[in-house]
């Protein structure tokens, strides 16, 4: 059977509808008028779309669409308050709608063998859920693997914490064995909402995750009982985005070049493979249907950006578009070169250095060189390979500079430790002298006359003072020269965010970017030093850095005038600023 007969509409009291192992391609509209249906089972069919009218079957308790070709679920699925059994195995679903939060009666949900990479945080509202299956999906980022392997109640609790943060603005993930990758996915959901973040007692190491940089509205941060070494955010060294292509005359824009110009290369594969769209004209018609837009794994802003880009590309263009040069990518990567040549033939004038060669492709070419094969590179390929080498070279330079900064900082710590230790030893020696009745007076040395004899051979007290002043000045000059040399070395190794001539960009931040912070707890870590710009936290009232390896405090600490509580117990401090 490849369709459902219309005579079914006459069975107004029908409660169970089951068609398994057929060739049904769509669910007809009259099915959604059968409001008495409680179970809809359509296993092993060819259904590619679940209509929005599914929300009219308010008495539905079981919905099973296993072994079909569904790509998305409509938001109206949240209008089924009595649904307690939802099975969507063996489909191509890429995301679950947030409206699933309304299915408060749901007890069993199965999405085995789909293409889901993350569950919506609204999953936390399904407190009655008893069974959750998700096998054979790609690597699920949220919730993390260690949580998914636990009981369903733990999964729901994990997602509920994120869901509740939207109301309470507080997020507590203490002792969840979180790693940087999981925390990054969590922050994507609450970065502009959360003001109180507790990620203590997890598996976070070294520097603070770079994903925290957008949470500038934080007022309370607890990172205790991890293994952080600093209070700096992780330094990001990455290749800068190449400049956009310079287009002179292009009568027809192909599908590939459109997505490349608008930095949506991943979307090109989805459109060509999943939806079989090969022409710009087909894409414009396809996007006009809002239901089609919901099928794309994009947020609302990205969808608006896609539509605007299509409208902009359609101005002054002919109605007939050239068919995109599309072919399967071979193992050698020749199809990419063909696509570039095809784009060049359409009047695109672009600097070859604007395109960064794929890393695997560059490695393959280099391996062929090492293997003794004779390769003839065209100029575009050679320049693309050269630019990739430049990016790698500048990245290595900046990484080396970062190591020099760390080495110089440790050198400063060592000098500070030595100076403090000498002060402490000198103070103890002074106490010992006071207890012993003071030092004995030294005998003044007699000034011997010159060989010529007479009073001319003796040095007056003024001459001695002048020599002494000259010696002191010389010593001071040497000390100033040494300090200038050290400061000059420090300036040389300070990271330059403009390094790499635009090929590489570097982002450097510390905890001081959270200017609204009032409480900061970082006890029981491995922190050795505090950032020098810590004094920018003018509203900070409580700072707990106990049980660390801190050796000295930055001078900017004196700017924390609002500080009421400072806990530095069990550190290696030798003196205070």
C-alpha positions as CSV (number, residue, x, y, z in Angstrom):
1,X,0.0,0.0,0.0
2,X,1.4,3.4,-1.0
3,X,-1.4,5.6,0.4
4,X,-4.1,5.5,3.0
5,X,-7.7,5.2,1.6
6,X,-10.1,8.1,2.2
7,X,-12.7,5.7,3.5
8,X,-10.9,5.6,6.8
9,X,-12.3,9.1,7.5
10,X,-15.8,7.4,8.0
11,X,-14.5,5.5,11.0
12,X,-14.9,8.4,13.4
13,X,-14.7,6.2,16.5
14,X,-11.4,4.4,15.4
15,X,-8.9,4.4,18.3
16,X,-6.0,2.4,16.8
17,X,-4.5,2.9,13.4
18,X,-1.6,0.6,12.4
19,X,-0.1,0.2,8.9
20,X,3.3,-1.6,9.1
21,X,5.6,-2.6,6.2
22,X,4.1,-0.6,3.4
23,X,5.2,2.2,1.0
24,X,3.1,5.1,2.5
25,X,4.9,8.4,1.6
26,X,2.7,10.9,3.5
27,X,0.0,11.0,6.1
28,X,-3.2,12.4,4.5
29,X,-5.0,15.3,6.1
30,X,-8.2,13.4,6.9
31,X,-6.3,11.3,9.4
32,X,-6.0,14.3,11.7
33,X,-9.7,14.7,11.8
34,X,-10.0,11.3,13.5
35,X,-9.8,12.8,17.0
36,X,-10.7,9.5,18.7
37,X,-7.3,8.0,17.7
38,X,-5.2,7.0,20.7
39,X,-2.5,5.0,18.9
40,X,-0.9,5.9,15.5
41,X,1.6,3.2,14.3
42,X,3.2,3.6,10.9
43,X,6.3,1.4,11.0
44,X,8.4,0.6,7.9
45,X,7.1,3.1,5.5
46,X,8.5,6.0,3.4
47,X,7.1,8.9,5.3
48,X,9.5,11.9,5.0
49,X,7.4,14.6,6.8
50,X,5.1,14.6,9.9
51,X,2.5,17.4,9.2
52,X,1.9,20.1,11.8
53,X,-1.7,18.9,12.0
54,X,-0.5,16.1,14.2
55,X,-1.2,18.5,17.1
56,X,-5.0,18.0,16.5
57,X,-4.9,14.4,17.8
58,X,-5.1,15.5,21.4
59,X,-6.2,12.0,22.6
60,X,-3.1,10.3,21.2
61,X,-1.2,8.2,23.7
62,X,1.1,6.2,21.4
63,X,3.0,7.6,18.4
64,X,5.3,5.1,16.6
65,X,7.0,6.1,13.3
66,X,10.0,3.7,13.2
67,X,11.8,2.9,10.0
68,X,10.8,6.0,8.0
69,X,12.6,9.0,6.5
70,X,11.7,11.7,8.9
71,X,14.2,14.6,9.2
72,X,12.5,16.8,11.8
73,X,9.5,16.8,14.1
74,X,7.0,19.8,14.0
75,X,6.7,22.1,17.0
76,X,3.0,21.1,17.2
77,X,4.0,17.7,18.6
78,X,4.0,19.5,21.9
79,X,0.2,19.8,21.7
80,X,-0.3,16.1,22.6
81,X,-0.8,16.3,26.4
82,X,-1.8,12.6,26.8
83,X,1.2,11.2,24.8
84,X,3.1,8.7,26.9
85,X,4.9,6.5,24.3
86,X,7.0,8.2,21.5
87,X,9.2,6.0,19.3
88,X,11.1,7.5,16.3
89,X,13.8,4.9,15.7
90,X,15.6,4.4,12.4
91,X,14.9,7.9,10.9
92,X,17.1,10.9,10.0
93,X,16.0,13.3,12.7
94,X,18.6,15.9,13.4
95,X,17.0,17.7,16.3
96,X,14.1,17.5,18.8
97,X,11.9,20.6,19.2
98,X,11.8,22.5,22.4
99,X,8.0,22.1,22.6
100,X,8.6,18.6,23.9
101,X,8.5,20.2,27.3
102,X,4.7,20.1,27.1
103,X,4.6,16.3,26.9
104,X,4.4,16.0,30.7
105,X,2.8,12.6,30.6
106,X,5.5,11.0,28.5
107,X,7.0,7.9,30.0
108,X,9.0,6.3,27.2
109,X,10.9,8.1,24.4
110,X,13.1,6.4,21.8
111,X,15.3,8.0,19.2
112,X,17.7,5.2,18.3
113,X,19.6,5.4,15.0
114,X,19.0,9.0,14.1
115,X,21.3,12.0,13.5
116,X,20.8,13.8,16.8
117,X,23.8,15.6,18.3
118,X,22.2,17.2,21.3
119,X,19.0,17.0,23.2
120,X,17.0,20.2,24.0
121,X,17.3,21.5,27.5
122,X,13.5,21.4,27.7
123,X,14.0,17.7,28.2
124,X,14.4,18.6,31.9
125,X,10.7,19.3,32.1
126,X,9.8,15.6,31.5
127,X,9.8,14.5,35.1
128,X,7.6,11.4,34.4
129,X,10.0,9.9,31.8
130,X,11.1,6.4,32.7
131,X,12.7,5.1,29.5
132,X,15.1,7.1,27.2
133,X,16.8,5.4,24.3
134,X,19.3,7.1,22.0
135,X,21.6,4.4,20.6
136,X,23.4,4.7,17.2
137,X,23.3,8.5,17.1
138,X,26.4,10.6,16.3
139,X,28.5,11.8,19.2
140,X,26.0,13.5,21.5
141,X,27.4,16.6,23.0
142,X,24.6,17.4,25.5
143,X,24.1,15.8,27.8
144,X,27.6,14.3,28.0
145,X,28.3,10.6,27.7
146,X,29.0,10.0,31.4
147,X,25.5,11.4,32.2
148,X,23.7,9.4,29.4
149,X,25.1,6.2,30.8
150,X,23.4,6.8,34.1
151,X,19.7,6.3,35.0
152,X,17.1,8.4,33.3
153,X,16.5,10.3,36.5
154,X,20.1,11.6,36.4
155,X,19.8,12.7,32.7
156,X,16.5,14.5,33.5
157,X,18.2,16.2,36.6
158,X,21.1,17.3,34.5
159,X,18.9,18.9,31.8
160,X,16.5,20.3,34.4
161,X,19.4,22.3,36.0
162,X,20.0,24.0,32.7
163,X,16.3,24.5,32.1
164,X,15.7,26.0,35.5
165,X,18.6,28.4,35.0
166,X,16.5,30.4,32.6
167,X,14.2,31.3,35.5
168,X,16.6,31.4,38.5
169,X,19.7,32.6,36.7
170,X,21.7,30.2,38.8
171,X,23.4,27.1,37.6
172,X,25.0,24.5,39.9
173,X,27.0,21.6,38.4
174,X,29.1,20.7,41.4
175,X,30.5,17.2,41.2
176,X,29.3,16.1,37.7
177,X,32.7,15.1,36.3
178,X,32.4,17.9,33.7
179,X,35.0,18.4,31.1
180,X,35.8,21.5,29.0
181,X,33.9,20.1,25.9
182,X,30.7,19.6,28.0
183,X,30.9,22.9,29.7
184,X,31.2,24.6,26.3
185,X,27.9,23.1,25.2
186,X,26.2,24.1,28.5
187,X,27.4,27.7,28.2
188,X,25.8,27.9,24.7
189,X,22.4,27.6,26.4
190,X,22.8,30.0,29.3
191,X,25.7,32.4,28.5
192,X,23.4,35.5,28.4
193,X,21.2,34.4,31.4
194,X,23.3,32.9,34.1
195,X,24.7,35.2,36.9
196,X,25.6,32.6,39.4
197,X,27.8,29.7,38.2
198,X,29.1,26.8,40.3
199,X,31.3,24.3,38.5
200,X,33.3,23.2,41.5
201,X,34.6,19.6,42.0
202,X,34.8,18.6,38.3
203,X,37.5,17.5,35.8
204,X,38.5,21.0,34.6
205,X,42.2,21.6,34.2
206,X,44.9,24.2,33.5
207,X,43.2,27.4,32.3
208,X,39.6,28.5,32.6
209,X,37.6,27.4,29.5
210,X,37.6,30.0,26.8
211,X,33.8,29.6,26.4
212,X,33.3,31.6,29.6
213,X,34.4,34.8,28.0
214,X,30.9,35.7,26.9
215,X,29.4,35.4,30.4
216,X,30.4,39.0,31.4
217,X,27.3,39.3,33.6
218,X,28.5,36.9,36.2
219,X,28.3,38.1,39.8
220,X,29.3,34.8,41.5
221,X,31.8,32.2,40.2
222,X,32.8,29.0,42.1
223,X,35.6,27.0,40.4
224,X,36.9,25.3,43.6
225,X,38.2,21.7,43.7
226,X,39.4,21.4,40.1
227,X,43.0,21.4,38.9
228,X,43.2,24.9,37.4
229,X,46.8,26.3,37.3
230,X,45.8,29.9,36.6
231,X,42.8,32.3,36.6
232,X,43.4,33.1,33.0
233,X,41.1,32.0,30.2
234,X,42.4,29.5,27.8
235,X,44.5,31.3,25.1
236,X,42.9,30.7,21.7
237,X,45.3,30.5,18.7
238,X,43.5,29.9,15.5
239,X,43.7,30.7,11.8
240,X,42.0,34.0,11.0
241,X,39.1,33.9,8.6
242,X,40.3,34.6,5.1
243,X,39.0,37.7,3.4
244,X,36.0,37.3,1.2
245,X,36.4,36.7,-2.5
246,X,36.4,39.7,-4.8
247,X,33.7,39.1,-7.3
248,X,33.8,41.3,-10.5
249,X,31.2,39.8,-12.9
250,X,29.2,36.8,-12.1
251,X,26.0,36.4,-14.1
252,X,25.0,33.2,-12.4
253,X,25.8,32.2,-8.8
254,X,26.2,28.5,-8.3
255,X,25.0,26.7,-5.1
256,X,28.5,26.0,-3.9
257,X,29.9,29.5,-4.4
258,X,26.8,30.9,-2.7
259,X,27.4,28.9,0.5
260,X,31.1,29.6,0.4
261,X,30.7,33.4,0.1
262,X,28.3,33.3,3.1
263,X,30.4,31.0,5.2
264,X,27.9,28.2,5.2
265,X,30.0,25.4,3.7
266,X,28.5,22.7,6.0
267,X,25.0,23.6,4.9
268,X,26.0,22.9,1.3
269,X,26.5,19.2,2.0
270,X,23.1,19.0,3.8
271,X,21.2,20.7,1.0
272,X,22.8,18.5,-1.8
273,X,22.8,15.2,0.0
274,X,19.7,15.3,2.2
275,X,17.3,17.5,0.1
276,X,18.8,16.9,-3.4
277,X,19.0,20.6,-4.2
278,X,21.4,21.4,-7.1
279,X,20.4,24.9,-8.3
280,X,20.0,28.3,-6.8
281,X,16.5,28.6,-8.3
282,X,15.5,25.3,-6.5
283,X,17.0,26.7,-3.2
284,X,15.0,29.9,-3.4
285,X,11.7,28.0,-4.0
286,X,12.5,25.5,-1.2
287,X,13.3,28.2,1.4
288,X,10.0,30.0,0.8
289,X,8.3,27.2,2.7
290,X,8.6,27.8,6.4
291,X,8.2,24.1,7.1
292,X,11.4,23.4,5.1
293,X,13.3,26.0,7.1
294,X,12.4,24.2,10.3
295,X,14.2,21.1,8.9
296,X,17.6,22.8,8.9
297,X,19.8,22.5,11.9
298,X,20.1,26.3,12.3
299,X,19.0,28.8,15.0
300,X,16.6,31.6,14.2
301,X,19.3,34.2,13.5
302,X,21.1,31.9,11.1
303,X,17.8,31.2,9.2
304,X,17.2,35.0,8.8
305,X,20.7,35.4,7.6
306,X,20.2,32.7,5.0
307,X,17.0,34.2,3.7
308,X,18.5,37.7,3.5
309,X,21.6,36.3,1.6
310,X,19.3,34.6,-0.9
311,X,17.3,37.8,-1.5
312,X,20.5,39.8,-1.9
313,X,22.0,37.3,-4.4
314,X,18.7,37.4,-6.4
315,X,18.9,41.1,-7.1
316,X,19.8,41.8,-10.8
317,X,20.2,38.1,-11.5
318,X,18.6,36.1,-14.3
319,X,15.8,33.7,-13.5
320,X,17.6,30.8,-15.0
321,X,20.6,29.7,-12.9
322,X,23.4,27.6,-14.0
323,X,23.3,24.1,-12.5
324,X,25.9,23.6,-9.8
325,X,29.0,21.5,-10.6
326,X,28.3,18.7,-8.2
327,X,30.1,15.4,-8.0
328,X,31.1,12.9,-5.3
329,X,34.3,13.8,-3.5
330,X,37.1,11.3,-4.4
331,X,39.7,10.1,-2.0
332,X,42.4,12.2,-3.8
333,X,40.4,15.4,-3.4
334,X,40.3,16.1,-7.1
335,X,36.7,17.2,-7.0
336,X,37.6,20.2,-4.8
337,X,40.1,21.3,-7.4
338,X,37.6,20.9,-10.2
339,X,35.0,23.0,-8.2
340,X,37.6,25.7,-7.8
341,X,38.4,25.6,-11.5
342,X,34.6,25.7,-12.3
343,X,34.2,28.8,-10.0
344,X,37.1,30.5,-11.7
345,X,35.5,30.0,-15.1
346,X,32.5,32.0,-14.0
347,X,34.3,35.3,-13.8
348,X,35.4,35.0,-10.1
349,X,38.6,37.0,-9.6
350,X,40.1,36.0,-6.3
351,X,43.5,35.9,-4.8
352,X,44.5,32.2,-4.3
353,X,45.9,33.1,-0.9
354,X,42.4,33.8,0.2
355,X,41.6,30.1,0.3
356,X,43.4,28.0,3.0
357,X,44.1,24.5,1.7
358,X,42.4,21.7,3.6
359,X,44.9,20.3,6.2
360,X,44.4,16.7,5.1
361,X,44.9,17.7,1.5
362,X,48.1,19.6,2.3
363,X,49.4,16.7,4.3
364,X,48.7,14.3,1.4
365,X,50.7,16.5,-0.9
366,X,53.6,16.7,1.5
367,X,53.6,12.9,2.0
368,X,53.7,12.5,-1.8
369,X,56.7,14.8,-1.9
370,X,58.5,12.8,0.8
371,X,57.6,9.5,-1.0
372,X,59.7,10.6,-4.0
373,X,56.7,11.2,-6.3
374,X,57.1,14.0,-8.8
375,X,54.2,16.4,-8.5
376,X,53.4,19.3,-10.7
377,X,51.6,22.0,-8.7
378,X,49.7,24.7,-10.5
379,X,50.1,28.2,-9.0
380,X,46.8,28.2,-7.1
381,X,47.6,24.9,-5.4
382,X,51.1,26.1,-4.6
383,X,50.0,29.4,-3.1
384,X,47.2,27.7,-1.1
385,X,49.8,25.3,0.3
386,X,52.1,28.2,1.1
387,X,49.4,30.0,3.0
388,X,48.6,26.9,5.1
389,X,52.3,26.7,6.0
390,X,52.3,30.4,7.0
391,X,49.3,29.8,9.3
392,X,51.1,26.9,10.9
393,X,54.3,28.9,11.2
394,X,52.7,31.9,12.9
395,X,50.8,29.6,15.3
396,X,54.0,27.9,16.3
397,X,55.6,31.4,16.9
398,X,52.8,32.5,19.1
399,X,52.8,29.3,21.1
400,X,56.5,29.7,21.6
401,X,55.9,33.3,22.8
402,X,53.3,32.1,25.2
403,X,55.9,29.7,26.7
404,X,58.4,32.6,27.0
405,X,55.8,34.7,28.9
406,X,55.3,31.8,31.3
407,X,59.0,31.3,31.7
408,X,59.5,35.0,32.4
409,X,56.6,35.0,34.9
410,X,58.2,32.1,36.7
411,X,61.5,33.9,36.7
412,X,59.8,36.9,38.3
413,X,58.3,34.6,40.9
414,X,61.7,33.1,41.7
415,X,63.3,36.6,42.1
416,X,60.4,37.6,44.4
417,X,60.8,34.5,46.5
418,X,64.5,35.1,46.9
419,X,64.0,38.7,47.8
420,X,61.3,37.9,50.4
421,X,63.5,35.1,51.9
422,X,66.4,37.5,52.2
423,X,64.2,40.0,53.9
424,X,63.0,37.4,56.3
425,X,66.6,36.2,57.0
426,X,67.8,39.7,57.6
427,X,65.0,40.4,60.0
428,X,65.9,37.3,62.0
429,X,69.6,38.3,62.1
430,X,68.6,41.7,63.4
431,X,66.6,40.1,66.2
432,X,69.6,37.9,67.1
433,X,71.9,41.0,67.3
434,X,69.4,42.8,69.6
435,X,69.3,39.8,71.9
436,X,73.1,39.6,72.0
437,X,73.5,43.2,73.0
438,X,74.3,44.5,69.6
439,X,77.4,44.3,67.5
440,X,80.8,45.4,68.7
441,X,82.0,48.7,67.2
442,X,84.4,48.3,64.3
443,X,87.7,50.0,64.5
444,X,88.1,52.8,61.9
445,X,90.8,52.2,59.4
446,X,93.7,54.6,59.4
447,X,94.2,56.5,56.2
448,X,97.7,55.9,55.0
449,X,99.6,58.9,53.6
450,X,100.8,59.0,50.0
451,X,104.4,58.2,49.2
452,X,105.2,61.9,48.7
453,X,104.5,62.5,52.4
454,X,103.1,65.7,53.9
455,X,99.5,66.6,54.3
456,X,99.0,66.4,50.5
457,X,98.9,62.6,50.8
458,X,95.9,62.5,53.1
459,X,92.3,62.4,51.7
460,X,89.9,64.8,53.3
461,X,86.4,63.9,54.5
462,X,84.9,65.8,51.6
463,X,86.9,63.7,49.1
464,X,85.9,60.5,50.7
465,X,82.2,61.5,50.6
466,X,82.6,62.4,46.9
467,X,84.1,59.0,46.1
468,X,81.4,57.3,48.0
469,X,78.7,59.2,46.1
470,X,80.3,58.3,42.8
471,X,80.4,54.7,43.7
472,X,76.8,54.7,44.8
473,X,75.8,56.5,41.6
474,X,77.7,53.9,39.5
475,X,76.0,51.1,41.4
476,X,72.5,52.7,40.9
477,X,73.2,53.1,37.2
478,X,74.2,49.4,36.9
479,X,71.0,48.4,38.8
480,X,68.8,50.7,36.6
481,X,70.5,49.2,33.4
482,X,69.8,45.7,34.7
483,X,66.1,46.6,35.4
484,X,65.7,48.2,32.0
485,X,67.2,45.1,30.4
486,X,64.7,42.9,32.2
487,X,61.8,45.1,31.4
488,X,62.9,45.2,27.8
489,X,63.0,41.4,27.7
490,X,59.5,41.3,29.1
491,X,58.2,43.7,26.4
492,X,59.7,41.4,23.8
493,X,57.9,38.3,24.9
494,X,54.5,40.0,25.5
495,X,52.0,38.4,23.2
496,X,51.0,40.6,20.2
497,X,47.4,40.1,19.2
498,X,48.2,41.4,15.7
499,X,51.0,38.8,15.1
500,X,50.8,36.9,11.9
501,X,49.7,39.7,9.7
502,X,46.1,38.8,9.9
503,X,46.7,35.1,9.3
504,X,46.5,34.1,12.9
505,X,44.4,35.7,15.6
506,X,45.0,35.4,19.4
507,X,42.5,36.0,22.2
508,X,43.9,36.6,25.7
509,X,41.6,37.1,28.7
510,X,41.6,36.6,32.4
511,X,39.0,36.3,35.1
512,X,39.1,40.1,35.3
513,X,36.8,40.4,32.3
514,X,33.9,39.5,34.7
515,X,33.7,43.1,36.0
516,X,30.4,42.5,37.7
517,X,31.8,39.7,39.9
518,X,31.2,40.1,43.7
519,X,32.3,36.6,44.8
520,X,35.1,34.4,43.5
521,X,35.9,31.0,45.0
522,X,38.9,29.1,43.7
523,X,40.1,27.0,46.6
524,X,41.7,23.6,46.3
525,X,43.2,24.0,42.9
526,X,46.8,24.3,41.7
527,X,47.0,28.0,41.0
528,X,50.5,29.4,41.3
529,X,49.9,33.1,40.5
530,X,47.0,35.5,40.1
531,X,46.4,37.6,37.0
532,X,48.0,41.1,37.1
533,X,44.7,42.8,36.2
534,X,42.8,41.3,39.1
535,X,42.3,44.8,40.5
536,X,39.7,45.5,37.7
537,X,37.2,43.6,39.8
538,X,36.2,46.7,41.8
539,X,32.9,45.2,43.1
540,X,34.6,42.0,44.4
541,X,33.6,41.5,48.1
542,X,34.8,37.9,48.7
543,X,37.9,36.1,47.3
544,X,38.8,32.6,48.4
545,X,42.0,31.2,47.0
546,X,42.9,29.0,49.9
547,X,44.7,25.6,49.5
548,X,46.6,26.5,46.3
549,X,50.3,27.2,45.4
550,X,50.1,31.0,45.2
551,X,53.5,32.5,45.9
552,X,52.7,36.2,45.7
553,X,49.8,38.6,45.1
554,X,49.7,41.1,42.3
555,X,50.1,44.8,43.3
556,X,46.7,45.5,41.7
557,X,45.1,43.7,44.7
558,X,45.3,47.0,46.5
559,X,42.5,48.4,44.2
560,X,40.0,45.9,45.6
561,X,38.6,48.5,48.0
562,X,35.2,46.6,48.4
563,X,36.8,43.4,49.5
564,X,35.5,42.2,52.8
565,X,36.7,38.6,52.8
566,X,40.2,37.4,51.6
567,X,41.1,33.8,52.3
568,X,44.7,32.9,51.4
569,X,45.3,30.1,53.8
570,X,47.6,27.1,52.9
571,X,49.4,28.8,50.1
572,X,53.1,29.6,49.6
573,X,53.0,33.3,50.2
574,X,56.1,35.0,51.5
575,X,54.9,38.5,51.6
576,X,51.9,40.7,50.9
577,X,51.9,43.7,48.6
